[in-house]
Amino acid sequence: MPKPYPREFRDDVVRVARARESGVTLAQIARDFGVHEMTLTKWLRQAAVDDGERPGTSTSESAELREANRRIRLLEQENEVLRRATA
C-alpha cells in the first residue's frame, strides 16, 4: 500500500483545486501536484463532508470510530482471557 500523503499537502491541493480559475481542470491540477485525478476528487469530496457542505462521516468522526472499535476489540480480548481463567 502506498504511503499516505501528509495532511498539509492534501489541504494545500484541495485549497488550490477549490480556488482554480475557470478553464483549469481537476486533471491539470492533479497532474501538477503529482497525484491521480481520482485521488484529488476523493480529497475534495471528503473536504466537503468535513466542512459540512455534504452529508457523511467526517475525518474526525472516522478517527473516533476507529479508536472506539480498537478499544472494543481489546476489551473483548481481555474479557475472553478472564472468562477462560475463571473456567
Phi and psi in degrees as GROMACS dihedral restraints (atoms count N, CA, C in turn):
[ dihedral_restraints ]
;  ai    aj    ak    al  type     phi  dphi    fc
    3     4     5     6     1   -67.8    20    10
    4     5     6     7     1   152.7    20    10
    6     7     8     9     1   -67.5    20    10
    7     8     9    10     1   133.4    20    10
    9    10    11    12     1   -67.9    20    10
   10    11    12    13     1   152.1    20    10
   12    13    14    15     1   -74.2    20    10
   13    14    15    16     1   147.2    20    10
   15    16    17    18     1   -62.5    20    10
   16    17    18    19     1   149.4    20    10
   18    19    20    21     1   -57.5    20    10
   19    20    21    22     1   -41.6    20    10
   21    22    23    24     1   -63.2    20    10
   22    23    24    25     1   -40.1    20    10
   24    25    26    27     1   -63.4    20    10
   25    26    27    28     1   -46.8    20    10
   27    28    29    30     1   -60.7    20    10
   28    29    30    31     1   -43.3    20    10
   30    31    32    33     1   -61.8    20    10
   31    32    33    34     1   -40.9    20    10
   33    34    35    36     1   -64.5    20    10
   34    35    36    37     1   -43.9    20    10
   36    37    38    39     1   -64.0    20    10
   37    38    39    40     1   -43.0    20    10
   39    40    41    42     1   -63.4    20    10
   40    41    42    43     1   -41.8    20    10
   42    43    44    45     1   -61.3    20    10
   43    44    45    46     1   -44.0    20    10
   45    46    47    48     1   -64.8    20    10
   46    47    48    49     1   -41.9    20    10
   48    49    50    51     1   -65.3    20    10
   49    50    51    52     1   -38.4    20    10
   51    52    53    54     1   -70.0    20    10
   52    53    54    55     1   -32.5    20    10
   54    55    56    57     1   -95.8    20    10
   55    56    57    58     1    14.8    20    10
   57    58    59    60     1   -67.2    20    10
   58    59    60    61     1   152.5    20    10
   60    61    62    63     1   -79.9    20    10
   61    62    63    64     1   160.7    20    10
   63    64    65    66     1   -64.7    20    10
   64    65    66    67     1   141.4    20    10
   66    67    68    69     1    96.1    20    10
   67    68    69    70     1   -16.2    20    10
   69    70    71    72     1   -93.0    20    10
   70    71    72    73     1   123.6    20    10
   72    73    74    75     1   -92.2    20    10
   73    74    75    76     1   161.7    20    10
   75    76    77    78     1   -62.6    20    10
   76    77    78    79     1   -34.4    20    10
   78    79    80    81     1   -61.0    20    10
   79    80    81    82     1   -40.4    20    10
   81    82    83    84     1   -66.0    20    10
   82    83    84    85     1   -43.0    20    10
   84    85    86    87     1   -65.3    20    10
   85    86    87    88     1   -44.3    20    10
   87    88    89    90     1   -61.1    20    10
   88    89    90    91     1   -43.5    20    10
   90    91    92    93     1   -62.3    20    10
   91    92    93    94     1   -42.9    20    10
   93    94    95    96     1   -60.9    20    10
   94    95    96    97     1   -36.2    20    10
   96    97    98    99     1   -92.5    20    10
   97    98    99   100     1    -6.0    20    10
   99   100   101   102     1    78.1    20    10
  100   101   102   103     1    30.1    20    10
  102   103   104   105     1  -120.1    20    10
  103   104   105   106     1   162.9    20    10
  105   106   107   108     1   -76.0    20    10
  106   107   108   109     1   149.0    20    10
  108   109   110   111     1   -60.6    20    10
  109   110   111   112     1   -39.0    20    10
  111   112   113   114     1   -66.7    20    10
  112   113   114   115     1   -34.1    20    10
  114   115   116   117     1   -61.9    20    10
  115   116   117   118     1   -45.5    20    10
  117   118   119   120     1   -63.2    20    10
  118   119   120   121     1   -40.5    20    10
  120   121   122   123     1   -61.2    20    10
  121   122   123   124     1   -43.1    20    10
  123   124   125   126     1   -65.3    20    10
  124   125   126   127     1   -39.4    20    10
  126   127   128   129     1   -63.0    20    10
  127   128   129   130     1   -40.9    20    10
  129   130   131   132     1   -65.2    20    10
  130   131   132   133     1   -41.2    20    10
  132   133   134   135     1   -63.1    20    10
  133   134   135   136     1   -45.2    20    10
  135   136   137   138     1   -66.7    20    10
  136   137   138   139     1   -36.7    20    10
  138   139   140   141     1   -63.9    20    10
  139   140   141   142     1   -37.6    20    10
  141   142   143   144     1   -65.5    20    10
  142   143   144   145     1   -38.0    20    10
  144   145   146   147     1   -66.9    20    10
  145   146   147   148     1   -45.7    20    10
  147   148   149   150     1   -62.0    20    10
  148   149   150   151     1   -33.2    20    10
  150   151   152   153     1   -84.2    20    10
  151   152   153   154     1    -4.0    20    10
  153   154   155   156     1    82.9    20    10
  154   155   156   157     1    12.1    20    10
  156   157   158   159     1   -81.6    20    10
  157   158   159   160     1   -23.7    20    10
  159   160   161   162     1  -132.4    20    10
  160   161   162   163     1   151.4    20    10
  162   163   164   165     1   -74.9    20    10
  163   164   165   166     1   151.4    20    10
  165   166   167   168     1   150.1    20    10
  166   167   168   169     1  -178.5    20    10
  168   169   170   171     1   -89.8    20    10
  169   170   171   172     1   120.2    20    10
  171   172   173   174     1   -73.7    20    10
  172   173   174   175     1   167.7    20    10
  174   175   176   177     1   -61.1    20    10
  175   176   177   178     1   -42.0    20    10
  177   178   179   180     1   -67.9    20    10
  178   179   180   181     1   -39.6    20    10
  180   181   182   183     1   -64.3    20    10
  181   182   183   184     1   -39.1    20    10
  183   184   185   186     1   -63.3    20    10
  184   185   186   187     1   -41.8    20    10
  186   187   188   189     1   -65.1    20    10
  187   188   189   190     1   -40.2    20    10
  189   190   191   192     1   -63.3    20    10
  190   191   192   193     1   -41.2    20    10
  192   193   194   195     1   -64.7    20    10
  193   194   195   196     1   -42.2    20    10
  195   196   197   198     1   -60.8    20    10
  196   197   198   199     1   -44.6    20    10
  198   199   200   201     1   -65.0    20    10
  199   200   201   202     1   -41.4    20    10
  201   202   203   204     1   -64.2    20    10
  202   203   204   205     1   -42.3    20    10
  204   205   206   207     1   -64.5    20    10
  205   206   207   208     1   -38.2    20    10
  207   208   209   210     1   -62.8    20    10
  208   209   210   211     1   -44.1    20    10
  210   211   212   213     1   -65.4    20    10
  211   212   213   214     1   -40.1    20    10
  213   214   215   216     1   -62.0    20    10
  214   215   216   217     1   -45.1    20    10
  216   217   218   219     1   -59.4    20    10
  217   218   219   220     1   -43.7    20    10
  219   220   221   222     1   -62.2    20    10
  220   221   222   223     1   -44.8    20    10
  222   223   224   225     1   -65.4    20    10
  223   224   225   226     1   -37.8    20    10
  225   226   227   228     1   -64.6    20    10
  226   227   228   229     1   -39.5    20    10
  228   229   230   231     1   -65.3    20    10
  229   230   231   232     1   -43.8    20    10
  231   232   233   234     1   -62.4    20    10
  232   233   234   235     1   -40.3    20    10
  234   235   236   237     1   -62.8    20    10
  235   236   237   238     1   -41.8    20    10
  237   238   239   240     1   -64.3    20    10
  238   239   240   241     1   -40.2    20    10
  240   241   242   243     1   -62.6    20    10
  241   242   243   244     1   -44.5    20    10
  243   244   245   246     1   -65.6    20    10
  244   245   246   247     1   -39.8    20    10
  246   247   248   249     1   -62.1    20    10
  247   248   249   250     1   -43.1    20    10
  249   250   251   252     1   -69.3    20    10
  250   251   252   253     1   -34.1    20    10
  252   253   254   255     1   -67.6    20    10
  253   254   255   256     1   -33.1    20    10
  255   256   257   258     1   -84.5    20    10
  256   257   258   259     1   -14.2    20    10
